[in-house]
């Protein structure tokens, strides 16, 4: 892909090249990412070829994350939207009683990102939403992109609806909680 094509692609997707460059700078060079013999052995026992190349380049993951972040709201934006104090929004993001989906933009940072879909669908005040969130790993402890996909991608077993849509429309919380218990498990 030529540079011009790449720049057009990221521009169409709303990705900031500066942020992409910063993220790529944090990826260690191949020589620095060598695995020890012990690490290679562990990977082989898990059925992973340590010498294999990924079908999905790192830049694609970075681009997906940038798209995801572009469709998120800040704590202050959510506070304005809901007419609440920002401290109350932060309380709802953490701890055992979390009731909003969000994650920190960067590990160790204080800036929260909250995906817009939970407000668009009216889930933000639903007790079922809070129960489902508490059944899932905290977004900072997993891949936020994978978690959002799990919640928002259409599912054939749900008649083409997403889990978030099912939660809004139907009373299938128990089934969703059972599925949440398997989030992140390899089928």
C-alpha positions as CSV (number, residue, x, y, z in Angstrom):
1,X,0.0,0.0,0.0
2,X,1.4,3.4,-1.0
3,X,1.6,6.2,1.6
4,X,-1.1,8.2,-0.2
5,X,-3.5,5.3,0.0
6,X,-2.7,4.7,3.6
7,X,-3.2,8.3,4.5
8,X,-6.5,8.4,2.7
9,X,-7.7,5.2,4.5
10,X,-6.9,6.5,8.0
11,X,-8.4,9.9,7.1
12,X,-11.7,8.2,6.0
13,X,-11.7,6.3,9.3
14,X,-11.1,9.3,11.5
15,X,-7.7,8.1,12.7
16,X,-5.1,10.6,13.8
17,X,-1.7,9.7,12.2
18,X,0.1,11.3,15.1
19,X,-1.6,9.0,17.6
20,X,-1.0,6.0,15.3
21,X,2.7,6.9,15.1
22,X,2.9,7.2,18.9
23,X,1.3,3.8,19.3
24,X,3.6,2.2,16.8
25,X,6.6,3.7,18.6
26,X,5.6,1.7,21.7
27,X,5.8,-1.6,19.8
28,X,9.2,-3.1,20.4
29,X,11.4,-3.9,17.3
30,X,11.5,-7.5,16.3
31,X,15.0,-8.0,17.7
32,X,13.8,-6.7,21.1
33,X,10.8,-9.0,21.0
34,X,12.7,-12.3,20.9
35,X,11.3,-15.1,23.0
36,X,13.4,-17.3,25.3
37,X,13.5,-21.0,24.7
38,X,11.2,-21.5,27.7
39,X,8.7,-19.0,26.4
40,X,8.8,-20.7,22.9
41,X,8.2,-24.1,24.6
42,X,5.2,-22.9,26.5
43,X,3.7,-21.4,23.4
44,X,4.2,-24.6,21.5
45,X,2.5,-26.6,24.3
46,X,-0.5,-24.2,23.9
47,X,-0.7,-25.0,20.2
48,X,0.7,-21.6,19.2
49,X,3.5,-21.4,16.6
50,X,6.0,-18.9,18.1
51,X,7.5,-18.3,14.7
52,X,4.2,-17.8,12.9
53,X,3.1,-14.4,11.7
54,X,-0.1,-12.9,12.7
55,X,-2.8,-12.5,10.0
56,X,-3.8,-9.2,11.6
57,X,-1.1,-6.6,11.7
58,X,-0.6,-4.5,14.8
59,X,-1.6,-1.4,12.9
60,X,-5.0,-2.9,12.3
61,X,-5.5,-3.4,16.0
62,X,-4.4,0.2,16.7
63,X,-6.7,1.5,14.0
64,X,-9.7,-0.5,15.6
65,X,-8.8,0.9,19.0
66,X,-8.7,4.5,17.6
67,X,-12.1,4.0,15.9
68,X,-13.5,2.7,19.2
69,X,-12.1,5.6,21.1
70,X,-13.5,8.1,18.6
71,X,-17.0,6.8,19.4
72,X,-16.6,7.2,23.2
73,X,-17.5,10.0,25.6
74,X,-15.5,11.5,28.4
75,X,-16.6,11.5,32.0
76,X,-17.5,15.2,31.7
77,X,-19.5,14.6,28.5
78,X,-21.5,11.9,30.2
79,X,-22.0,14.0,33.3
80,X,-23.4,16.8,31.1
81,X,-25.6,14.3,29.2
82,X,-27.0,12.8,32.3
83,X,-27.1,16.0,34.4
84,X,-24.8,14.5,37.0
85,X,-21.6,15.4,38.7
86,X,-18.5,13.9,37.1
87,X,-17.5,12.3,40.4
88,X,-20.7,10.3,40.3
89,X,-19.9,9.1,36.8
90,X,-16.5,7.9,37.9
91,X,-18.1,6.1,40.9
92,X,-20.3,4.2,38.5
93,X,-17.3,3.1,36.4
94,X,-15.3,1.3,39.0
95,X,-15.5,-1.1,41.9
96,X,-17.8,-4.0,42.5
97,X,-21.0,-2.0,41.9
98,X,-20.0,-0.6,38.5
99,X,-23.0,0.3,36.4
100,X,-21.4,2.0,33.3
101,X,-19.0,0.5,30.8
102,X,-15.7,2.4,30.5
103,X,-12.0,2.0,30.5
104,X,-8.9,4.2,30.9
105,X,-7.6,5.6,27.6
106,X,-4.1,4.5,28.7
107,X,-3.0,2.1,31.4
108,X,-2.4,4.1,34.6
109,X,-4.0,7.2,33.3
110,X,-7.0,8.9,34.9
111,X,-8.9,9.6,31.7
112,X,-12.0,7.4,31.2
113,X,-13.6,6.5,27.9
114,X,-17.3,5.5,27.9
115,X,-18.7,3.9,24.7
116,X,-21.6,5.9,23.4
117,X,-23.9,2.9,22.5
118,X,-24.9,2.4,26.2
119,X,-26.4,5.9,26.3
120,X,-27.9,5.7,22.8
121,X,-29.7,2.5,23.7
122,X,-30.8,3.8,27.1
123,X,-28.9,1.1,29.0
124,X,-27.0,3.5,31.3
125,X,-29.7,3.5,34.0
126,X,-31.0,-0.1,33.5
127,X,-30.3,-2.4,36.5
128,X,-29.9,-5.3,34.1
129,X,-27.1,-3.5,32.3
130,X,-25.3,-3.1,35.6
131,X,-25.7,-6.8,36.4
132,X,-24.4,-7.8,33.0
133,X,-21.4,-5.4,33.4
134,X,-20.5,-6.9,36.8
135,X,-20.6,-10.4,35.3
136,X,-18.0,-9.4,32.7
137,X,-14.4,-8.6,33.3
138,X,-13.6,-4.9,33.8
139,X,-12.7,-3.4,30.5
140,X,-9.3,-2.3,31.8
141,X,-8.6,-6.0,32.5
142,X,-9.4,-7.2,29.0
143,X,-9.5,-5.9,25.5
144,X,-12.1,-3.0,25.4
145,X,-12.5,-3.6,21.7
146,X,-13.3,-7.3,22.2
147,X,-15.7,-6.4,25.0
148,X,-17.6,-3.8,23.0
149,X,-17.7,-6.2,20.0
150,X,-19.1,-8.9,22.3
151,X,-21.8,-6.6,23.5
152,X,-22.7,-4.9,20.2
153,X,-22.0,-7.4,17.3
154,X,-25.2,-9.0,15.9
155,X,-25.4,-12.7,17.0
156,X,-27.1,-15.4,15.0
157,X,-28.4,-17.1,18.1
158,X,-30.1,-13.9,19.1
159,X,-31.9,-13.5,15.7
160,X,-29.3,-11.1,14.4
161,X,-29.5,-8.8,17.4
162,X,-26.6,-7.8,19.6
163,X,-26.5,-8.7,23.3
164,X,-27.0,-5.0,24.1
165,X,-30.1,-4.8,21.9
166,X,-31.5,-8.0,23.5
167,X,-31.0,-6.5,26.9
168,X,-33.1,-3.4,25.9
169,X,-35.8,-5.4,24.1
170,X,-36.2,-8.7,25.9
171,X,-36.0,-10.0,29.4
172,X,-33.1,-12.5,28.6
173,X,-30.8,-11.3,31.4
174,X,-30.2,-14.9,32.7
175,X,-29.1,-16.1,29.3
176,X,-26.8,-13.1,28.8
177,X,-25.3,-13.6,32.3
178,X,-24.6,-17.2,31.4
179,X,-22.8,-16.1,28.2
180,X,-20.9,-13.4,30.1
181,X,-19.4,-16.1,32.3
182,X,-17.7,-17.5,29.2
183,X,-16.4,-14.2,27.8
184,X,-12.9,-14.5,26.6
185,X,-12.8,-18.3,26.7
186,X,-11.6,-20.0,23.6
187,X,-14.4,-22.1,22.1
